């Protein structure tokens, strides 16, 4: 999975959340959260997706914001943390 920049096509990130349950977003807080909120708005037609925004410190990027599906992952679950860490490693 890739890390989406705040100028990336928002629908690519929406597709990632729908398919994988998560989309990682790089950038500082304000632009990353604004982009994450756009992802959430675009996910409104998906009745089976309950999106939420998360944040995690990671080794290569320093930190990542991400949108994840609460129907697939619990907040703060070890599985979710591992996936975010793996996304960071894969995009180092």
SEFISE-633066 format. One line per field, with one value per residue: residue number from 1; residue in one letter; x, y, z of N, C-alpha, C in turn. Coordinates in steps of 0.02 Angstrom, whole numbers, plus 50000, padded with zeros to 5 digits. Example, Ala and Ser with C-alpha at 12.3 -4.5 7.8 and 13.67 -1.06 7.14 Angstrom:
2
nr: (1 / 2) .
rest: (A / S) .
n_east: (50660 / 50642) .
n_north: (49716 / 49888) .
n_up: (50390 / 50354) .
ca_east: (50615 / 50684) .
ca_north: (49775 / 49947) .
ca_up: (50390 / 50357) .
c_east: (50660 / 50645) .
c_north: (49835 / 50002) .
c_up: (50390 / 50394) .
//
This chain:
92
nr: (1 / 2 / 3 / 4 / 5 / 6 / 7 / 8 / 9 / 10 / 11 / 12 / 13 / 14 / 15 / 16 / 17 / 18 / 19 / 20 / 21 / 22 / 23 / 24 / 25 / 26 / 27 / 28 / 29 / 30 / 31 / 32 / 33 / 34 / 35 / 36 / 37 / 38 / 39 / 40 / 41 / 42 / 43 / 44 / 45 / 46 / 47 / 48 / 49 / 50 / 51 / 52 / 53 / 54 / 55 / 56 / 57 / 58 / 59 / 60 / 61 / 62 / 63 / 64 / 65 / 66 / 67 / 68 / 69 / 70 / 71 / 72 / 73 / 74 / 75 / 76 / 77 / 78 / 79 / 80 / 81 / 82 / 83 / 84 / 85 / 86 / 87 / 88 / 89 / 90 / 91 / 92) .
rest: (X / X / X / X / X / X / X / X / X / X / X / X / X / X / X / X / X / X / X / X / X / X / X / X / X / X / X / X / X / X / X / X / X / X / X / X / X / X / X / X / X / X / X / X / X / X / X / X / X / X / X / X / X / X / X / X / X / X / X / X / X / X / X / X / X / X / X / X / X / X / X / X / X / X / X / X / X / X / X / X / X / X / X / X / X / X / X / X / X / X / X / X) .
n_east: (50042 / 50018 / 50077 / 49979 / 49991 / 49945 / 49904 / 49869 / 49757 / 49603 / 49509 / 49582 / 49633 / 49512 / 49471 / 49571 / 49538 / 49413 / 49449 / 49558 / 49540 / 49611 / 49700 / 49848 / 49912 / 50024 / 50107 / 50098 / 50000 / 49880 / 49858 / 49856 / 49752 / 49645 / 49644 / 49618 / 49489 / 49423 / 49432 / 49349 / 49226 / 49205 / 49185 / 49057 / 48949 / 48972 / 48899 / 48942 / 49062 / 49143 / 49223 / 49369 / 49491 / 49663 / 49823 / 49996 / 50159 / 50300 / 50444 / 50515 / 50450 / 50425 / 50297 / 50127 / 49968 / 49809 / 49667 / 49548 / 49444 / 49322 / 49244 / 49327 / 49445 / 49494 / 49508 / 49672 / 49717 / 49834 / 49851 / 49814 / 49912 / 50026 / 50002 / 50008 / 50141 / 50202 / 50163 / 50235 / 50366 / 50368 / 50365 / 50482) .
n_north: (49941 / 50114 / 50277 / 50416 / 50579 / 50748 / 50804 / 50703 / 50603 / 50599 / 50499 / 50384 / 50357 / 50336 / 50219 / 50135 / 50129 / 50069 / 49946 / 49893 / 49937 / 50041 / 50195 / 50278 / 50440 / 50567 / 50712 / 50871 / 50911 / 50997 / 51002 / 50862 / 50812 / 50883 / 50826 / 50694 / 50711 / 50743 / 50620 / 50546 / 50611 / 50576 / 50442 / 50428 / 50371 / 50235 / 50120 / 50016 / 50053 / 50125 / 50260 / 50327 / 50440 / 50415 / 50421 / 50393 / 50371 / 50334 / 50244 / 50284 / 50394 / 50474 / 50512 / 50465 / 50507 / 50429 / 50356 / 50245 / 50096 / 50071 / 49960 / 49858 / 49869 / 49891 / 50036 / 50080 / 49949 / 49811 / 49750 / 49851 / 49947 / 49876 / 49865 / 50000 / 50027 / 49939 / 49994 / 50112 / 50060 / 49997 / 50106 / 50174) .
n_up: (50000 / 49972 / 50026 / 50039 / 49973 / 50013 / 49897 / 49817 / 49716 / 49785 / 49771 / 49746 / 49872 / 49938 / 49875 / 49925 / 50063 / 50054 / 49997 / 50074 / 50202 / 50255 / 50231 / 50218 / 50258 / 50217 / 50284 / 50370 / 50517 / 50493 / 50345 / 50320 / 50400 / 50345 / 50217 / 50253 / 50305 / 50187 / 50123 / 50208 / 50186 / 50053 / 50069 / 50116 / 50036 / 50053 / 50140 / 50220 / 50275 / 50410 / 50435 / 50516 / 50586 / 50615 / 50701 / 50701 / 50766 / 50670 / 50606 / 50485 / 50416 / 50522 / 50571 / 50535 / 50473 / 50460 / 50378 / 50431 / 50433 / 50548 / 50554 / 50520 / 50594 / 50764 / 50867 / 50900 / 50893 / 50894 / 50769 / 50677 / 50707 / 50666 / 50528 / 50487 / 50521 / 50431 / 50308 / 50315 / 50314 / 50188 / 50105 / 50122) .
ca_east: (50000 / 50057 / 50061 / 49949 / 50006 / 49885 / 49885 / 49851 / 49687 / 49568 / 49472 / 49628 / 49634 / 49446 / 49474 / 49613 / 49500 / 49361 / 49478 / 49604 / 49520 / 49656 / 49739 / 49895 / 49919 / 50083 / 50101 / 50089 / 49933 / 49824 / 49841 / 49842 / 49685 / 49597 / 49640 / 49583 / 49418 / 49396 / 49423 / 49290 / 49167 / 49195 / 49164 / 48987 / 48904 / 48988 / 48863 / 48977 / 49126 / 49139 / 49290 / 49395 / 49559 / 49711 / 49890 / 50046 / 50229 / 50331 / 50517 / 50543 / 50418 / 50416 / 50227 / 50079 / 49897 / 49778 / 49595 / 49537 / 49375 / 49308 / 49213 / 49381 / 49497 / 49478 / 49553 / 49731 / 49731 / 49901 / 49850 / 49813 / 49979 / 50072 / 49990 / 50035 / 50214 / 50221 / 50155 / 50293 / 50426 / 50363 / 50373 / 50543) .
ca_north: (50000 / 50176 / 50334 / 50469 / 50648 / 50789 / 50824 / 50642 / 50595 / 50576 / 50437 / 50328 / 50343 / 50308 / 50149 / 50098 / 50116 / 50021 / 49880 / 49869 / 49960 / 50094 / 50237 / 50320 / 50508 / 50602 / 50784 / 50900 / 50900 / 51031 / 50976 / 50790 / 50802 / 50908 / 50774 / 50636 / 50728 / 50737 / 50548 / 50526 / 50637 / 50536 / 50375 / 50429 / 50323 / 50167 / 50107 / 49966 / 50081 / 50175 / 50288 / 50367 / 50463 / 50395 / 50451 / 50348 / 50383 / 50280 / 50252 / 50316 / 50458 / 50511 / 50502 / 50461 / 50508 / 50379 / 50345 / 50173 / 50074 / 50044 / 49894 / 49810 / 49876 / 49926 / 50091 / 50061 / 49877 / 49794 / 49736 / 49915 / 49977 / 49839 / 49884 / 50068 / 50020 / 49906 / 50044 / 50156 / 50023 / 49985 / 50170 / 50208) .
ca_up: (50000 / 49967 / 50070 / 49997 / 49987 / 50017 / 49829 / 49781 / 49698 / 49845 / 49757 / 49754 / 49944 / 49954 / 49852 / 49972 / 50124 / 50037 / 49982 / 50125 / 50268 / 50279 / 50185 / 50255 / 50230 / 50241 / 50289 / 50436 / 50544 / 50461 / 50278 / 50322 / 50428 / 50295 / 50165 / 50283 / 50308 / 50119 / 50112 / 50246 / 50150 / 49992 / 50090 / 50139 / 50002 / 50072 / 50202 / 50259 / 50298 / 50464 / 50436 / 50571 / 50575 / 50665 / 50699 / 50730 / 50755 / 50632 / 50604 / 50426 / 50403 / 50585 / 50591 / 50481 / 50487 / 50417 / 50383 / 50435 / 50439 / 50614 / 50546 / 50510 / 50644 / 50827 / 50881 / 50938 / 50892 / 50871 / 50697 / 50643 / 50716 / 50624 / 50458 / 50477 / 50521 / 50369 / 50255 / 50323 / 50292 / 50116 / 50069 / 50147) .
c_east: (50044 / 50036 / 50036 / 49971 / 49942 / 49862 / 49868 / 49776 / 49651 / 49531 / 49517 / 49632 / 49568 / 49445 / 49516 / 49576 / 49446 / 49390 / 49518 / 49586 / 49563 / 49688 / 49782 / 49905 / 49981 / 50069 / 50092 / 50015 / 49877 / 49809 / 49823 / 49772 / 49632 / 49589 / 49603 / 49508 / 49385 / 49385 / 49359 / 49226 / 49152 / 49174 / 49091 / 48942 / 48916 / 48957 / 48900 / 49045 / 49111 / 49208 / 49306 / 49466 / 49603 / 49778 / 49938 / 50116 / 50259 / 50405 / 50542 / 50515 / 50411 / 50346 / 50184 / 50009 / 49867 / 49703 / 49586 / 49463 / 49365 / 49272 / 49266 / 49433 / 49471 / 49529 / 49611 / 49749 / 49802 / 49904 / 49852 / 49882 / 50030 / 50063 / 50018 / 50111 / 50238 / 50215 / 50215 / 50356 / 50425 / 50375 / 50434 / 50588) .
c_north: (50062 / 50226 / 50390 / 50537 / 50689 / 50814 / 50762 / 50642 / 50564 / 50510 / 50376 / 50308 / 50313 / 50234 / 50107 / 50081 / 50064 / 49950 / 49851 / 49890 / 50016 / 50131 / 50283 / 50387 / 50540 / 50677 / 50807 / 50898 / 50932 / 51004 / 50902 / 50777 / 50828 / 50856 / 50713 / 50650 / 50725 / 50663 / 50525 / 50550 / 50595 / 50464 / 50371 / 50380 / 50250 / 50152 / 50058 / 49989 / 50134 / 50207 / 50329 / 50387 / 50439 / 50428 / 50401 / 50373 / 50322 / 50295 / 50292 / 50386 / 50501 / 50502 / 50496 / 50470 / 50455 / 50377 / 50270 / 50158 / 50041 / 49977 / 49839 / 49811 / 49912 / 49982 / 50067 / 49987 / 49864 / 49780 / 49801 / 49948 / 49942 / 49857 / 49953 / 50065 / 49989 / 49953 / 50091 / 50122 / 50014 / 50048 / 50209 / 50229) .
c_up: (50000 / 50020 / 50024 / 50020 / 49985 / 49948 / 49787 / 49766 / 49758 / 49833 / 49757 / 49827 / 49966 / 49934 / 49899 / 50036 / 50110 / 50028 / 50040 / 50196 / 50295 / 50220 / 50226 / 50219 / 50260 / 50243 / 50361 / 50454 / 50503 / 50391 / 50278 / 50348 / 50380 / 50239 / 50191 / 50288 / 50239 / 50102 / 50146 / 50211 / 50089 / 50008 / 50112 / 50102 / 50021 / 50141 / 50248 / 50285 / 50351 / 50473 / 50498 / 50554 / 50633 / 50653 / 50731 / 50716 / 50722 / 50622 / 50544 / 50412 / 50465 / 50613 / 50528 / 50509 / 50441 / 50430 / 50383 / 50448 / 50507 / 50611 / 50537 / 50565 / 50706 / 50836 / 50923 / 50937 / 50868 / 50796 / 50657 / 50648 / 50672 / 50550 / 50443 / 50476 / 50456 / 50310 / 50256 / 50296 / 50216 / 50075 / 50092 / 50090) .
//
